Each structure stands twice: as structure tokens, then as C-alpha cells.
Amino acid sequence: MASNLLHVLPPQGLLRPLAVPERLLLGPGPSNVPPRILAASGRQLLGPMHPEVLQVMDDIKVGIQYAFQTQNQLTLAISGSGHCAIEAALVNLVEHGDPVLVAVNGIWGQRAADIARRLGASVYELLKPPGEYFTPWDIEEGLVRHKPSVLFITHGESSTGVLQPLEGLGKLCHRHGCLLLVDAVASLGGAPIFMDQQEIDILYSGSQKVLNAPPGSAPISFSERAREKILRRKTKPPSFYLDMRWLANYWGCDGEPRRYHHTAPINSFFSLREGLAMLAELGLENSWEHHRVNCAQLCQGLRDLGLELFVKEEKARLPTITTVRVPEGYDWKEIIAFLTDNYAIDISGGLGPSEGKVLRIGLMGCNSTSRNVDRVLHALRDALRCCHHSKL
Ligand code: PMP
């Protein structure tokens, strides 16, 4: 019925059908969602306190404990993407004026430092050029100089393709009275990490990389030391949504009856559960091995194309995301567009400090296959030939 009450008309775009092309996602994430996980996210809704949903949350919790290799009770999934997990960690750990040391060798350290500053922390940055990692000596120097209560470091630096060695860092931090906070959004399931054995105090990840679930939920876990620091806070965390006391209760981590806190993204939890189940079925060690082997095949193929890997040391290369220098005389945007237009393959340019310098190729979870390596190498070979006219 025509009406002159409405000054804003139904938008034309919304009257067209939803358009989502098929694309092979070989960028730094998200990765493609396999049918089993897609089906889980399309299941009918239940309420956030229904026992079946609480059971799914319990399944997620033990799935995260397996993926993280931890027995921590305070283990759950944040209702939000990886950034939300960074904020959840810092918002709960940091109080005004707390000294926080951030290892910055790419964008994730930069972002963590930004978030910690917004919380009023005294932030100190340890700097390394993009493409490099921190040694225990670098870290110890920072701990001695700044006496932080928390150290932030990124395990899988997805903006540069660096895998940060974690061995010994937990012990080192504890010797200096500091908690170790690790970002494993881009590495979990693709490279070994042992939360308890490596004495990591706070570890988080994301759903949309190796776990192959849609974005929107983020596994996180806190050691006993970290939990005690949260309980000792003098002030409430400045976020209600991310308050770990509330979330611990909603996730059944505090032994108290579970209470409604927020309407969780229930379909995201269904798919995260399935992503964790698939990882458990495959086995962590098999998953790490797939990622190692396929990344090695990709690196060799890229070298055979005459391309230069951005991370020099083989052991410092992230098995999930490979960075390669933009070849001399080519426009990186054209290479990416060529792959999308001609092969329906998505790869990505650099991010933050690596922007304009590298191309990033991700092989994560179900996308980490030898066939996908062949596909992307074939497409890149073609791109290098056909984008020839764009030589600068
Ligand atoms: N940390 C790392 C290492 C990442 O790769 C990403 C995502 N690219 C994030 C944090 C942020 O995750 P999200 O985009 O899910 O917020």
C-alpha cells in the first residue's frame, strides 16, 4: 500500500537476492567453511540458557582445552572475533597505570599496544622489524628494564608470516613476576603450542582460520595465575560484556549456577563446536604435520617461480600464512585482482607494516591441501605472465 508516512524507501539493493560468489579463500583468513560446519551454523536456534546449548558450550570448552593443550578451568569462547579476544584479555588483566610490555613485530603488537593504552596502562614496546622474531634475550631485557605485569606476544604474526618461538618465555616471565599473554589467532592448529607446558597465562585464538568456522567466536583460556590476578582487581573491568567473572559463570567455570549474561551467538557456537570436533578427530599432531608439509610445498613452488620469501629463516615461517615479496615491477593489487577474476582464488596483500611489500597466501585447516598449493601456484604463474604489461 502506497503511503506518504515513510520518508526512507525500501532500499533497492535489499530487494535483490543475496549474492555470494564461490571463491577459494587462500588469504590470511577467513578460510572456507566445509559443509559439515556450514550445516551446523544453519541449524535452528535454541535459547542461550537451554541445556542443549549449555552442553554445546561444555563441548567447546573441552575442545579448546585440547587445542590449547591446557587443563585450565577458565576456558571459554568469547562472543566476538579475534579482536574481541585481545580486548577480553587486556580489559580483564589490566588496571589503570599497570605496566604492560608489548612485543611489536607487526600489526598485532601495534593493536594490542593501542588497546592497552586505551585502558590506561603504561605501555612499553619491544620493537623488531617486520619479518623477524624475538629471542629470549630480547624479552628478558624488556622484562628487566620495564618490570611489566603482562607481556603480550604474537605466536603467528599474520601480517608478516612469522612464527614466534615460545619455548622458555613463560618461565622467563614468571621469574620476573609477569604474566605471558599470547595471540594464537593465526597459528592455532597449524603450529605446535602447549599452553600448560609452555607456562602461557592467557592464550586466545579465532574461529575462522584453522578451525574453519565462520568468524564471530574466539577461544580463550586463563591460567590459575591469570585468574588470580583478575580476582585481585581493585576495580571492575571497564567492559560489562567482556567481564571475565560474568563470562566464567555463564560458561560454567566458577562452580556456581549458570546465569544469563548475554544472548550468545548460538549458531556461531554450533559451528565452533564442529570446527573443534573436526580438529579433535584429525588429531593435533596430524594437523600440524599437514600444515608443515603443505607450507613447505608452497614455499618451494614460490621459489621455483622466482619469487622471494619474506621470512628468511625456514624455522621462523608461519605454516598457515606465507609471505612473499611483491616482485619488482609488478603492482600487487593487479596480481590479487587477476587471481580473483580468472581463478576465483583470493589471496591478500600486506597489512600494516607489510602493506605494499608482500603478498600473503594462507593454507589453513581444510584449505591446507597439496591440491590447493598446486592451484594457487598455477594461478600465480599465469598472473606473473599476464600482468607483464603492467610492469612499472
Ligand atoms: N591476531 C592475529 C594474529 C590475526 O591474524 C587476526 C586476524 N587476521 C587477529 C588477531 C584479529 O582477528 P579478527 O579479525 O577475527 O578480529
Residues whose N, C-alpha, C, O or C-beta is under 5 A from the ligand:
A	BS01	PMP	P28 S81 G82 H83 W108 G156 S158 D183 V185 A186 G206
